Amino acid sequence: MQQMDLLPIIVFLQEYQRGVSSPSVRRKMLCLQQSPNCCTMSHLTLDQRYQIWALRHEKPAEIARKIGKHRSVVCRELARAPSPVEYKPKTAHQTYQQRKAKNAQKATPAMYQAIRSGLHNEWSPDQISGRSNLQGQPMLSRAAIYSHIWRDQRQGRDLYKHLRHANKPYRKRYGKPDGRTKAAKRASKPSIDQRPAIVEAKSRFGDWELDTVIGSNHKGVLVTITERSSNYLLMRRTSDKSAQEVRKAITASLQESGLPVHTLTSDNGTEFADYEGIASDLKAAFYFAHPYHAWERGANEHNNKLIRQFIPKKMDFSQMPPEEVKTYQDRINDRPRKKLNYSTPNEHIKIILSTPFVAFQT
């Protein structure tokens, strides 16, 4: 009678020893042995590597089934060789032993002190381990640091509280009242991917980037408007960052400047929700940068940093008069720029204004 392959029985047990404060309640997978090769060790043995070599022409899932391992173990093992055909079990086992000896790190009081210091600086275990390696200092692996943290917690200590997600229960996200997800709303906006290539080239005047600078405790808002080719800045203070107020500030600033406006590009902030109204007022095309891609509005981001030289983050500018805002605007526009061969944006604007053009050309 042909012997049948025996498959391992997998049993999942909830691990409660770590307590509810851990990021997630771990599930331990126990493998009940039914065959000599089944799950006897967490790592591959030399015999199992020879079995992989003998079965190397089969699919990894089939090899894994026959040796009693998960297919990912077999895939990783074969991936370390130049190709499955060139897999050499003895060499692979020697490499594994060398890797194990190299990674073995005996903990010392200095390491534990470095771990505690890193956690108190709100570093993650991965950052603690990586930073130590960069500085050439011995340190436990990321997984070993986590093990130390959970062991510390079981002893009634508080290292785990410095983890970013410790004691923070999962909060289910619900859709907006209109039933659309954020992704769906972004999809309905004109993306920067649709913007003409000439805007990216910065070869014409009249392509603008938009943003807002918020005062201390959200008191006061500066709407900042930067022209891409010259870094010329327009600023206007508003009482709040509502879409209506921001629209008024952008439209008034650009219309009063008398400068051409071809395109407008902003981030996905709610203050630009009335982008269609802005585009209609200025007869220009409006585009949105990708989320978390600040470099797509690099000119405006750079000017915002310059603004902070005059208006620190802790400063409340809710009562700042328009004359003072104009003073800061002029000081920034009077800075020589390398991209303009060290002329200033103000000087560049004088040349633009002296050249005939059709205002708000599309």
C-alpha positions, 0 to 999 in steps of 0.5 A: 500500500502506497504511503500517504503524505501526512500533512501537519495540523495547524492550531492557532492559540490566542496569546494573552500573556502580553496583555491588551496594551500590545499593538495587537493580540498575537496568534501563535501557530502550533504545528502538531507533528505527524511526520518526521520532517514536519515542523520539528524546527523553526529553521530548515535542517540539512536533511530538509535542504537535501530534500529541497534539492531533490525536489527542486524541479517541482513547484515551491508549494509542492516541495513545502507540502512534502517537507512540512514547511510553509511555501514561503520558507522554500521560496526564500531558500531557493531565492538565495541561490542563483537559480533553483537548478543551481541550489546546493544544500550543503553550501546553503546550510553552511551559509545559514550557520554563518548568518546565524552566528553573525546575527547572534548578539548577546545583550549587554547593560549598555544595549539595554540602556541605549534601547531605553534612551532611544525609546524615551526619545520616541524612537521605534525599535527599528530606528534604535537598531538601525541607528546603532548599526550606522554608528558601528555600535553593537545592538540587538535586532529589531525583533529582539528589542520588541521581545525585550519591550514585551518582557519588560511589560510583563514585569510591570514596567512601562517601556511599551508606552513609548511605542507609537501605537501602544495603548491606542485602540483601533478606530474604524474609519467611516465614510463621509455623509455623501457616501464617497471615500477620500480616494473617490473625491480625489479622483473627481478633482483635476490631477496634476497628471493632467497638467500641460507639460509646459508647466513642468518645464517652467518656460513661461510666466503665469503658472501659480502654486497655492498654499496657506500658512497658519498662525499660532493656535490657528489664529490667522491664515496667510494665503500664499501664491507663488509663480513657478518660473520666477518664485514671485510671491503674493500674500494675503491674510484671511480671518480663517481658512474656509474655502470661501475666504481662500477663494476671495484672497486668491482671486483678489490677489491675482486680479489686482496684480495684473499678472497673467494666470494660466494654471493654478496648482494646490495641495488637497486641503479643504481650503481649496474646495471651491477650486472651480469657483477660483478657476472660473474667476481667473479663467485658468485651469486648476490642478491638484498635486498628489497627496504627500507630494510637497515637492510637486509645489516646490516653489511655493514650499520654498517661499513658505520657509522664507516666510517663517524667517519673518513670521515664526510658527509661534506668532499670532498674525490674526491682527496683522495689518495688510501693510505688514503682510506687504512688507514681508512679501516685498522683502522676499521678492527682493531676495536675489535668486540663482534661478534668475541669474541673481536678479530678484523676483521683483525685477523679473516682474518689472520686465514681465509688466513691460512686455505686452501680454493678454492678462489671464490668458488661458 
